[in-house]
Amino acid sequence: MGMPMELNTMIVTKGNEVREQENVFSLTKAGYRLYPIDIPIDVRKTIQSDSSGTAVIQKVEWTNEKTTITYQLISLNSTN
């Protein structure tokens, strides 16, 4: 059977992102997920929240029923 693939069109962090460099982050999610690479997509803390910025995903890794993405934040929306 295997795990179903999920297509994600935004990055939803739930506050679990890890800063790798100044504007580069990694995020690990349960399950196998497909993400668009090399195009700007929305970053949100939750699915319902407003966009917190825009990022470009540089790398997607699938291991042990988890997906880890590495992404570069290219713009940040101010949270007033």
PDB file with one MODEL, atoms N, CA, C and O in Angstrom:
MODEL        1
ATOM      1  N   MET A   1       0.828  -1.205   0.000  1.00  0.00           N
ATOM      2  CA  MET A   1       0.000   0.000   0.000  1.00  0.00           C
ATOM      3  C   MET A   1       0.861   1.252   0.000  1.00  0.00           C
ATOM      4  O   MET A   1       0.801   2.032  -0.951  1.00  0.00           O
ATOM      5  N   GLY A   2       1.663   1.468   1.043  1.00  0.00           N
ATOM      6  CA  GLY A   2       2.471   2.680   1.128  1.00  0.00           C
ATOM      7  C   GLY A   2       1.641   3.875   1.568  1.00  0.00           C
ATOM      8  O   GLY A   2       0.415   3.813   1.661  1.00  0.00           O
ATOM      9  N   MET A   3       2.333   4.937   1.828  1.00  0.00           N
ATOM     10  CA  MET A   3       1.653   6.144   2.282  1.00  0.00           C
ATOM     11  C   MET A   3       1.198   6.957   1.087  1.00  0.00           C
ATOM     12  O   MET A   3       1.893   7.016   0.073  1.00  0.00           O
ATOM     13  N   PRO A   4       0.022   7.592   1.198  1.00  0.00           N
ATOM     14  CA  PRO A   4      -0.417   8.461   0.103  1.00  0.00           C
ATOM     15  C   PRO A   4       0.478   9.698   0.023  1.00  0.00           C
ATOM     16  O   PRO A   4       1.010  10.170   1.027  1.00  0.00           O
ATOM     17  N   MET A   5       0.624  10.203  -1.195  1.00  0.00           N
ATOM     18  CA  MET A   5       1.355  11.444  -1.408  1.00  0.00           C
ATOM     19  C   MET A   5       0.405  12.610  -1.219  1.00  0.00           C
ATOM     20  O   MET A   5      -0.747  12.564  -1.648  1.00  0.00           O
ATOM     21  N   GLU A   6       0.898  13.654  -0.574  1.00  0.00           N
ATOM     22  CA  GLU A   6       0.081  14.846  -0.407  1.00  0.00           C
ATOM     23  C   GLU A   6       0.760  15.984  -1.149  1.00  0.00           C
ATOM     24  O   GLU A   6       1.969  16.179  -1.017  1.00  0.00           O
ATOM     25  N   LEU A   7      -0.010  16.741  -1.932  1.00  0.00           N
ATOM     26  CA  LEU A   7       0.545  17.889  -2.650  1.00  0.00           C
ATOM     27  C   LEU A   7       0.322  19.141  -1.821  1.00  0.00           C
ATOM     28  O   LEU A   7      -0.815  19.484  -1.498  1.00  0.00           O
ATOM     29  N   ASN A   8       1.400  19.819  -1.477  1.00  0.00           N
ATOM     30  CA  ASN A   8       1.303  21.042  -0.683  1.00  0.00           C
ATOM     31  C   ASN A   8       1.648  22.233  -1.559  1.00  0.00           C
ATOM     32  O   ASN A   8       2.676  22.242  -2.236  1.00  0.00           O
ATOM     33  N   THR A   9       0.770  23.250  -1.541  1.00  0.00           N
ATOM     34  CA  THR A   9       1.004  24.431  -2.375  1.00  0.00           C
ATOM     35  C   THR A   9       1.421  25.623  -1.523  1.00  0.00           C
ATOM     36  O   THR A   9       1.564  26.732  -2.038  1.00  0.00           O
ATOM     37  N   MET A  10       1.617  25.406  -0.225  1.00  0.00           N
ATOM     38  CA  MET A  10       2.172  26.435   0.645  1.00  0.00           C
ATOM     39  C   MET A  10       2.968  25.734   1.739  1.00  0.00           C
ATOM     40  O   MET A  10       2.823  24.530   1.951  1.00  0.00           O
ATOM     41  N   ILE A  11       3.803  26.493   2.427  1.00  0.00           N
ATOM     42  CA  ILE A  11       4.557  25.964   3.554  1.00  0.00           C
ATOM     43  C   ILE A  11       3.809  26.349   4.822  1.00  0.00           C
ATOM     44  O   ILE A  11       3.637  27.534   5.107  1.00  0.00           O
ATOM     45  N   VAL A  12       3.368  25.363   5.578  1.00  0.00           N
ATOM     46  CA  VAL A  12       2.675  25.622   6.842  1.00  0.00           C
ATOM     47  C   VAL A  12       3.603  25.167   7.968  1.00  0.00           C
ATOM     48  O   VAL A  12       3.824  23.969   8.148  1.00  0.00           O
ATOM     49  N   THR A  13       4.142  26.119   8.719  1.00  0.00           N
ATOM     50  CA  THR A  13       5.233  25.796   9.650  1.00  0.00           C
ATOM     51  C   THR A  13       4.761  25.282  11.005  1.00  0.00           C
ATOM     52  O   THR A  13       5.435  24.460  11.625  1.00  0.00           O
ATOM     53  N   LYS A  14       3.597  25.765  11.472  1.00  0.00           N
ATOM     54  CA  LYS A  14       3.140  25.477  12.834  1.00  0.00           C
ATOM     55  C   LYS A  14       4.228  25.770  13.874  1.00  0.00           C
ATOM     56  O   LYS A  14       4.241  25.198  14.964  1.00  0.00           O
ATOM     57  N   GLY A  15       5.139  26.678  13.503  1.00  0.00           N
ATOM     58  CA  GLY A  15       6.196  27.074  14.429  1.00  0.00           C
ATOM     59  C   GLY A  15       7.318  26.063  14.565  1.00  0.00           C
ATOM     60  O   GLY A  15       8.142  26.181  15.472  1.00  0.00           O
ATOM     61  N   ASN A  16       7.370  25.064  13.681  1.00  0.00           N
ATOM     62  CA  ASN A  16       8.370  23.995  13.793  1.00  0.00           C
ATOM     63  C   ASN A  16       9.591  24.190  12.909  1.00  0.00           C
ATOM     64  O   ASN A  16      10.441  23.304  12.827  1.00  0.00           O
ATOM     65  N   GLU A  17       9.690  25.333  12.247  1.00  0.00           N
ATOM     66  CA  GLU A  17      10.820  25.541  11.347  1.00  0.00           C
ATOM     67  C   GLU A  17      12.111  25.725  12.146  1.00  0.00           C
ATOM     68  O   GLU A  17      12.092  26.214  13.275  1.00  0.00           O
ATOM     69  N   VAL A  18      13.222  25.328  11.546  1.00  0.00           N
ATOM     70  CA  VAL A  18      14.548  25.444  12.174  1.00  0.00           C
ATOM     71  C   VAL A  18      15.398  26.338  11.288  1.00  0.00           C
ATOM     72  O   VAL A  18      15.530  26.098  10.087  1.00  0.00           O
ATOM     73  N   ARG A  19      15.981  27.384  11.901  1.00  0.00           N
ATOM     74  CA  ARG A  19      16.830  28.294  11.128  1.00  0.00           C
ATOM     75  C   ARG A  19      18.184  27.633  10.855  1.00  0.00           C
ATOM     76  O   ARG A  19      18.887  27.228  11.781  1.00  0.00           O
ATOM     77  N   GLU A  20      18.537  27.530   9.565  1.00  0.00           N
ATOM     78  CA  GLU A  20      19.826  26.942   9.171  1.00  0.00           C
ATOM     79  C   GLU A  20      20.864  28.036   8.921  1.00  0.00           C
ATOM     80  O   GLU A  20      22.017  27.928   9.339  1.00  0.00           O
ATOM     81  N   GLN A  21      20.428  29.087   8.231  1.00  0.00           N
ATOM     82  CA  GLN A  21      21.258  30.255   7.976  1.00  0.00           C
ATOM     83  C   GLN A  21      20.362  31.465   8.149  1.00  0.00           C
ATOM     84  O   GLN A  21      19.214  31.336   8.574  1.00  0.00           O
ATOM     85  N   GLU A  22      20.880  32.644   7.822  1.00  0.00           N
ATOM     86  CA  GLU A  22      20.130  33.865   8.107  1.00  0.00           C
ATOM     87  C   GLU A  22      18.700  33.808   7.585  1.00  0.00           C
ATOM     88  O   GLU A  22      17.761  34.114   8.320  1.00  0.00           O
ATOM     89  N   ASN A  23      18.525  33.419   6.320  1.00  0.00           N
ATOM     90  CA  ASN A  23      17.166  33.381   5.779  1.00  0.00           C
ATOM     91  C   ASN A  23      16.836  32.020   5.173  1.00  0.00           C
ATOM     92  O   ASN A  23      15.968  31.913   4.306  1.00  0.00           O
ATOM     93  N   VAL A  24      17.526  30.990   5.628  1.00  0.00           N
ATOM     94  CA  VAL A  24      17.279  29.618   5.165  1.00  0.00           C
ATOM     95  C   VAL A  24      16.794  28.785   6.343  1.00  0.00           C
ATOM     96  O   VAL A  24      17.391  28.799   7.419  1.00  0.00           O
ATOM     97  N   PHE A  25      15.709  28.063   6.123  1.00  0.00           N
ATOM     98  CA  PHE A  25      15.083  27.275   7.185  1.00  0.00           C
ATOM     99  C   PHE A  25      14.852  25.850   6.707  1.00  0.00           C
ATOM    100  O   PHE A  25      14.771  25.591   5.506  1.00  0.00           O
ATOM    101  N   SER A  26      14.747  24.929   7.661  1.00  0.00           N
ATOM    102  CA  SER A  26      14.292  23.586   7.320  1.00  0.00           C
ATOM    103  C   SER A  26      13.055  23.275   8.144  1.00  0.00           C
ATOM    104  O   SER A  26      12.849  23.827   9.225  1.00  0.00           O
ATOM    105  N   LEU A  27      12.244  22.387   7.613  1.00  0.00           N
ATOM    106  CA  LEU A  27      10.986  22.021   8.255  1.00  0.00           C
ATOM    107  C   LEU A  27      10.708  20.563   7.938  1.00  0.00           C
ATOM    108  O   LEU A  27      10.772  20.149   6.780  1.00  0.00           O
ATOM    109  N   THR A  28      10.397  19.781   8.972  1.00  0.00           N
ATOM    110  CA  THR A  28      10.066  18.368   8.785  1.00  0.00           C
ATOM    111  C   THR A  28       8.589  18.153   9.079  1.00  0.00           C
ATOM    112  O   THR A  28       8.079  18.604  10.104  1.00  0.00           O
ATOM    113  N   LYS A  29       7.908  17.461   8.173  1.00  0.00           N
ATOM    114  CA  LYS A  29       6.483  17.167   8.303  1.00  0.00           C
ATOM    115  C   LYS A  29       6.283  15.657   8.213  1.00  0.00           C
ATOM    116  O   LYS A  29       7.048  14.956   7.550  1.00  0.00           O
ATOM    117  N   ALA A  30       5.250  15.169   8.886  1.00  0.00           N
ATOM    118  CA  ALA A  30       4.914  13.748   8.804  1.00  0.00           C
ATOM    119  C   ALA A  30       4.367  13.412   7.422  1.00  0.00           C
ATOM    120  O   ALA A  30       3.674  14.218   6.801  1.00  0.00           O
ATOM    121  N   GLY A  31       4.687  12.223   6.958  1.00  0.00           N
ATOM    122  CA  GLY A  31       4.162  11.752   5.679  1.00  0.00           C
ATOM    123  C   GLY A  31       5.014  12.219   4.506  1.00  0.00           C
ATOM    124  O   GLY A  31       5.935  13.019   4.665  1.00  0.00           O
ATOM    125  N   TYR A  32       4.693  11.711   3.346  1.00  0.00           N
ATOM    126  CA  TYR A  32       5.401  12.088   2.123  1.00  0.00           C
ATOM    127  C   TYR A  32       4.618  13.182   1.425  1.00  0.00           C
ATOM    128  O   TYR A  32       3.443  13.013   1.101  1.00  0.00           O
ATOM    129  N   ARG A  33       5.282  14.308   1.196  1.00  0.00           N
ATOM    130  CA  ARG A  33       4.605  15.457   0.611  1.00  0.00           C
ATOM    131  C   ARG A  33       5.374  15.967  -0.602  1.00  0.00           C
ATOM    132  O   ARG A  33       6.605  15.979  -0.625  1.00  0.00           O
ATOM    133  N   LEU A  34       4.624  16.380  -1.594  1.00  0.00           N
ATOM    134  CA  LEU A  34       5.205  17.017  -2.772  1.00  0.00           C
ATOM    135  C   LEU A  34       5.101  18.527  -2.604  1.00  0.00           C
ATOM    136  O   LEU A  34       4.070  19.046  -2.176  1.00  0.00           O
ATOM    137  N   TYR A  35       6.163  19.213  -2.940  1.00  0.00           N
ATOM    138  CA  TYR A  35       6.175  20.679  -2.899  1.00  0.00           C
ATOM    139  C   TYR A  35       6.725  21.193  -4.220  1.00  0.00           C
ATOM    140  O   TYR A  35       7.585  20.554  -4.826  1.00  0.00           O
ATOM    141  N   PRO A  36       6.237  22.339  -4.668  1.00  0.00           N
ATOM    142  CA  PRO A  36       6.876  22.967  -5.835  1.00  0.00           C
ATOM    143  C   PRO A  36       8.248  23.491  -5.443  1.00  0.00           C
ATOM    144  O   PRO A  36       8.415  24.079  -4.375  1.00  0.00           O
ATOM    145  N   ILE A  37       9.225  23.276  -6.308  1.00  0.00           N
ATOM    146  CA  ILE A  37      10.597  23.700  -6.034  1.00  0.00           C
ATOM    147  C   ILE A  37      10.950  24.851  -6.970  1.00  0.00           C
ATOM    148  O   ILE A  37      10.508  24.890  -8.118  1.00  0.00           O
ATOM    149  N   ASP A  38      11.757  25.790  -6.462  1.00  0.00           N
ATOM    150  CA  ASP A  38      12.303  26.890  -7.268  1.00  0.00           C
ATOM    151  C   ASP A  38      11.267  27.908  -7.727  1.00  0.00           C
ATOM    152  O   ASP A  38      11.544  28.709  -8.620  1.00  0.00           O
ATOM    153  N   ILE A  39      10.069  27.890  -7.127  1.00  0.00           N
ATOM    154  CA  ILE A  39       9.119  28.975  -7.410  1.00  0.00           C
ATOM    155  C   ILE A  39       8.641  29.536  -6.081  1.00  0.00           C
ATOM    156  O   ILE A  39       8.521  28.788  -5.110  1.00  0.00           O
ATOM    157  N   PRO A  40       8.366  30.830  -6.013  1.00  0.00           N
ATOM    158  CA  PRO A  40       7.949  31.441  -4.747  1.00  0.00           C
ATOM    159  C   PRO A  40       6.586  30.911  -4.303  1.00  0.00           C
ATOM    160  O   PRO A  40       5.637  30.897  -5.088  1.00  0.00           O
ATOM    161  N   ILE A  41       6.491  30.478  -3.048  1.00  0.00           N
ATOM    162  CA  ILE A  41       5.213  30.061  -2.485  1.00  0.00           C
ATOM    163  C   ILE A  41       5.025  30.695  -1.109  1.00  0.00           C
ATOM    164  O   ILE A  41       5.975  31.158  -0.478  1.00  0.00           O
ATOM    165  N   ASP A  42       3.782  30.698  -0.670  1.00  0.00           N
ATOM    166  CA  ASP A  42       3.387  31.281   0.612  1.00  0.00           C
ATOM    167  C   ASP A  42       3.938  30.502   1.806  1.00  0.00           C
ATOM    168  O   ASP A  42       3.995  29.272   1.793  1.00  0.00           O
ATOM    169  N   VAL A  43       4.341  31.243   2.831  1.00  0.00           N
ATOM    170  CA  VAL A  43       4.683  30.632   4.111  1.00  0.00           C
ATOM    171  C   VAL A  43       3.645  31.094   5.130  1.00  0.00           C
ATOM    172  O   VAL A  43       3.386  32.291   5.256  1.00  0.00           O
ATOM    173  N   ARG A  44       3.055  30.152   5.853  1.00  0.00           N
ATOM    174  CA  ARG A  44       2.062  30.485   6.875  1.00  0.00           C
ATOM    175  C   ARG A  44       2.350  29.681   8.133  1.00  0.00           C
ATOM    176  O   ARG A  44       2.896  28.579   8.081  1.00  0.00           O
ATOM    177  N   LYS A  45       1.968  30.263   9.263  1.00  0.00           N
ATOM    178  CA  LYS A  45       2.132  29.534  10.528  1.00  0.00           C
ATOM    179  C   LYS A  45       1.090  28.417  10.630  1.00  0.00           C
ATOM    180  O   LYS A  45       1.406  27.302  11.044  1.00  0.00           O
ATOM    181  N   THR A  46      -0.153  28.725  10.251  1.00  0.00           N
ATOM    182  CA  THR A  46      -1.199  27.709  10.162  1.00  0.00           C
ATOM    183  C   THR A  46      -1.914  27.890   8.831  1.00  0.00           C
ATOM    184  O   THR A  46      -1.752  28.916   8.170  1.00  0.00           O
ATOM    185  N   ILE A  47      -2.701  26.901   8.439  1.00  0.00           N
ATOM    186  CA  ILE A  47      -3.413  26.999   7.159  1.00  0.00           C
ATOM    187  C   ILE A  47      -4.331  28.218   7.155  1.00  0.00           C
ATOM    188  O   ILE A  47      -4.493  28.876   6.127  1.00  0.00           O
ATOM    189  N   GLN A  48      -4.933  28.518   8.312  1.00  0.00           N
ATOM    190  CA  GLN A  48      -5.898  29.624   8.386  1.00  0.00           C
ATOM    191  C   GLN A  48      -5.240  31.002   8.509  1.00  0.00           C
ATOM    192  O   GLN A  48      -5.855  32.010   8.160  1.00  0.00           O
ATOM    193  N   SER A  49      -4.008  31.055   8.996  1.00  0.00           N
ATOM    194  CA  SER A  49      -3.394  32.364   9.277  1.00  0.00           C
ATOM    195  C   SER A  49      -3.025  33.098   7.994  1.00  0.00           C
ATOM    196  O   SER A  49      -2.934  32.499   6.922  1.00  0.00           O
ATOM    197  N   ASP A  50      -2.816  34.401   8.122  1.00  0.00           N
ATOM    198  CA  ASP A  50      -2.361  35.190   6.986  1.00  0.00           C
ATOM    199  C   ASP A  50      -0.948  34.759   6.598  1.00  0.00           C
ATOM    200  O   ASP A  50      -0.210  34.195   7.407  1.00  0.00           O
ATOM    201  N   SER A  51      -0.592  35.032   5.359  1.00  0.00           N
ATOM    202  CA  SER A  51       0.754  34.720   4.887  1.00  0.00           C
ATOM    203  C   SER A  51       1.780  35.474   5.720  1.00  0.00           C
ATOM    204  O   SER A  51       1.640  36.675   5.947  1.00  0.00           O
ATOM    205  N   SER A  52       2.806  34.770   6.174  1.00  0.00           N
ATOM    206  CA  SER A  52       3.866  35.443   6.936  1.00  0.00           C
ATOM    207  C   SER A  52       5.042  35.812   6.039  1.00  0.00           C
ATOM    208  O   SER A  52       5.955  36.521   6.462  1.00  0.00           O
ATOM    209  N   GLY A  53       5.015  35.326   4.793  1.00  0.00           N
ATOM    210  CA  GLY A  53       6.076  35.674   3.859  1.00  0.00           C
ATOM    211  C   GLY A  53       6.035  34.773   2.645  1.00  0.00           C
ATOM    212  O   GLY A  53       5.097  34.003   2.440  1.00  0.00           O
ATOM    213  N   THR A  54       7.085  34.893   1.844  1.00  0.00           N
ATOM    214  CA  THR A  54       7.221  34.106   0.622  1.00  0.00           C
ATOM    215  C   THR A  54       8.577  33.413   0.654  1.00  0.00           C
ATOM    216  O   THR A  54       9.578  34.000   1.065  1.00  0.00           O
ATOM    217  N   ALA A  55       8.599  32.164   0.217  1.00  0.00           N
ATOM    218  CA  ALA A  55       9.849  31.402   0.237  1.00  0.00           C
ATOM    219  C   ALA A  55       9.989  30.619  -1.055  1.00  0.00           C
ATOM    220  O   ALA A  55       9.017  30.369  -1.768  1.00  0.00           O
ATOM    221  N   VAL A  56      11.232  30.240  -1.333  1.00  0.00           N
ATOM    222  CA  VAL A  56      11.532  29.338  -2.438  1.00  0.00           C
ATOM    223  C   VAL A  56      12.141  28.074  -1.829  1.00  0.00           C
ATOM    224  O   VAL A  56      13.134  28.143  -1.105  1.00  0.00           O
ATOM    225  N   ILE A  57      11.545  26.931  -2.127  1.00  0.00           N
ATOM    226  CA  ILE A  57      12.058  25.663  -1.612  1.00  0.00           C
ATOM    227  C   ILE A  57      13.242  25.222  -2.457  1.00  0.00           C
ATOM    228  O   ILE A  57      13.166  25.169  -3.684  1.00  0.00           O
ATOM    229  N   GLN A  58      14.335  24.907  -1.776  1.00  0.00           N
ATOM    230  CA  GLN A  58      15.558  24.509  -2.468  1.00  0.00           C
ATOM    231  C   GLN A  58      15.734  23.000  -2.495  1.00  0.00           C
ATOM    232  O   GLN A  58      16.364  22.463  -3.406  1.00  0.00           O
ATOM    233  N   LYS A  59      15.180  22.310  -1.499  1.00  0.00           N
ATOM    234  CA  LYS A  59      15.422  20.874  -1.391  1.00  0.00           C
ATOM    235  C   LYS A  59      14.260  20.208  -0.685  1.00  0.00           C
ATOM    236  O   LYS A  59      13.713  20.751   0.274  1.00  0.00           O
ATOM    237  N   VAL A  60      13.883  19.025  -1.161  1.00  0.00           N
ATOM    238  CA  VAL A  60      12.861  18.199  -0.513  1.00  0.00           C
ATOM    239  C   VAL A  60      13.468  16.820  -0.305  1.00  0.00           C
ATOM    240  O   VAL A  60      13.988  16.219  -1.246  1.00  0.00           O
ATOM    241  N   GLU A  61      13.403  16.317   0.920  1.00  0.00           N
ATOM    242  CA  GLU A  61      13.936  14.981   1.222  1.00  0.00           C
ATOM    243  C   GLU A  61      12.841  14.122   1.832  1.00  0.00           C
ATOM    244  O   GLU A  61      12.094  14.573   2.700  1.00  0.00           O
ATOM    245  N   TRP A  62      12.751  12.871   1.367  1.00  0.00           N
ATOM    246  CA  TRP A  62      11.789  11.917   1.917  1.00  0.00           C
ATOM    247  C   TRP A  62      12.543  10.802   2.631  1.00  0.00           C
ATOM    248  O   TRP A  62      13.316  10.073   2.011  1.00  0.00           O
ATOM    249  N   THR A  63      12.318  10.672   3.926  1.00  0.00           N
ATOM    250  CA  THR A  63      12.919   9.574   4.677  1.00  0.00           C
ATOM    251  C   THR A  63      11.990   9.158   5.796  1.00  0.00           C
ATOM    252  O   THR A  63      11.370  10.002   6.443  1.00  0.00           O
ATOM    253  N   ASN A  64      11.888   7.843   6.030  1.00  0.00           N
ATOM    254  CA  ASN A  64      11.157   7.301   7.179  1.00  0.00           C
ATOM    255  C   ASN A  64       9.766   7.908   7.346  1.00  0.00           C
ATOM    256  O   ASN A  64       9.379   8.298   8.448  1.00  0.00           O
ATOM    257  N   GLU A  65       9.020   7.985   6.249  1.00  0.00           N
ATOM    258  CA  GLU A  65       7.654   8.511   6.267  1.00  0.00           C
ATOM    259  C   GLU A  65       7.578   9.957   6.758  1.00  0.00           C
ATOM    260  O   GLU A  65       6.579  10.384   7.335  1.00  0.00           O
ATOM    261  N   LYS A  66       8.657  10.696   6.514  1.00  0.00           N
ATOM    262  CA  LYS A  66       8.689  12.126   6.816  1.00  0.00           C
ATOM    263  C   LYS A  66       9.202  12.870   5.591  1.00  0.00           C
ATOM    264  O   LYS A  66       9.933  12.317   4.769  1.00  0.00           O
ATOM    265  N   THR A  67       8.806  14.130   5.486  1.00  0.00           N
ATOM    266  CA  THR A  67       9.302  15.012   4.433  1.00  0.00           C
ATOM    267  C   THR A  67      10.021  16.175   5.093  1.00  0.00           C
ATOM    268  O   THR A  67       9.464  16.837   5.968  1.00  0.00           O
ATOM    269  N   THR A  68      11.258  16.426   4.677  1.00  0.00           N
ATOM    270  CA  THR A  68      11.997  17.588   5.157  1.00  0.00           C
ATOM    271  C   THR A  68      12.247  18.515   3.979  1.00  0.00           C
ATOM    272  O   THR A  68      12.786  18.106   2.951  1.00  0.00           O
ATOM    273  N   ILE A  69      11.846  19.772   4.145  1.00  0.00           N
ATOM    274  CA  ILE A  69      12.113  20.761   3.100  1.00  0.00           C
ATOM    275  C   ILE A  69      13.119  21.784   3.629  1.00  0.00           C
ATOM    276  O   ILE A  69      13.142  22.102   4.818  1.00  0.00           O
ATOM    277  N   THR A  70      13.939  22.284   2.724  1.00  0.00           N
ATOM    278  CA  THR A  70      14.839  23.397   3.021  1.00  0.00           C
ATOM    279  C   THR A  70      14.404  24.545   2.128  1.00  0.00           C
ATOM    280  O   THR A  70      14.315  24.402   0.909  1.00  0.00           O
ATOM    281  N   TYR A  71      14.134  25.692   2.753  1.00  0.00           N
ATOM    282  CA  TYR A  71      13.598  26.805   1.961  1.00  0.00           C
ATOM    283  C   TYR A  71      14.260  28.115   2.367  1.00  0.00           C
ATOM    284  O   TYR A  71      14.709  28.296   3.498  1.00  0.00           O
ATOM    285  N   GLN A  72      14.301  29.016   1.397  1.00  0.00           N
ATOM    286  CA  GLN A  72      14.869  30.345   1.612  1.00  0.00           C
ATOM    287  C   GLN A  72      13.738  31.358   1.620  1.00  0.00           C
ATOM    288  O   GLN A  72      12.953  31.441   0.676  1.00  0.00           O
ATOM    289  N   LEU A  73      13.667  32.126   2.697  1.00  0.00           N
ATOM    290  CA  LEU A  73      12.674  33.187   2.809  1.00  0.00           C
ATOM    291  C   LEU A  73      13.123  34.335   1.914  1.00  0.00           C
ATOM    292  O   LEU A  73      14.228  34.854   2.071  1.00  0.00           O
ATOM    293  N   ILE A  74      12.266  34.732   0.974  1.00  0.00           N
ATOM    294  CA  ILE A  74      12.656  35.814   0.064  1.00  0.00           C
ATOM    295  C   ILE A  74      11.919  37.104   0.360  1.00  0.00           C
ATOM    296  O   ILE A  74      12.360  38.178  -0.051  1.00  0.00           O
ATOM    297  N   SER A  75      10.792  37.014   1.074  1.00  0.00           N
ATOM    298  CA  SER A  75      10.140  38.237   1.554  1.00  0.00           C
ATOM    299  C   SER A  75       9.360  37.920   2.818  1.00  0.00           C
ATOM    300  O   SER A  75       8.842  36.817   2.993  1.00  0.00           O
ATOM    301  N   LEU A  76       9.289  38.898   3.681  1.00  0.00           N
ATOM    302  CA  LEU A  76       8.629  38.736   4.969  1.00  0.00           C
ATOM    303  C   LEU A  76       7.524  39.768   5.064  1.00  0.00           C
ATOM    304  O   LEU A  76       7.741  40.953   4.813  1.00  0.00           O
ATOM    305  N   ASN A  77       6.340  39.307   5.428  1.00  0.00           N
ATOM    306  CA  ASN A  77       5.233  40.248   5.643  1.00  0.00           C
ATOM    307  C   ASN A  77       5.257  40.678   7.101  1.00  0.00           C
ATOM    308  O   ASN A  77       5.334  39.839   7.998  1.00  0.00           O
ATOM    309  N   SER A  78       5.192  41.960   7.335  1.00  0.00           N
ATOM    310  CA  SER A  78       5.232  42.447   8.714  1.00  0.00           C
ATOM    311  C   SER A  78       3.952  42.031   9.427  1.00  0.00           C
ATOM    312  O   SER A  78       2.865  42.101   8.854  1.00  0.00           O
ATOM    313  N   THR A  79       4.084  41.597  10.683  1.00  0.00           N
ATOM    314  CA  THR A  79       2.920  41.219  11.459  1.00  0.00           C
ATOM    315  C   THR A  79       2.596  42.352  12.407  1.00  0.00           C
ATOM    316  O   THR A  79       3.304  42.573  13.389  1.00  0.00           O
ATOM    317  N   ASN A  80       1.520  43.073  12.112  1.00  0.00           N
ATOM    318  CA  ASN A  80       1.146  44.236  12.923  1.00  0.00           C
ATOM    319  C   ASN A  80       0.215  43.822  14.037  1.00  0.00           C
ATOM    320  O   ASN A  80      -0.212  44.662  14.829  1.00  0.00           O
TER     321      ASN A  80
ENDMDL
END
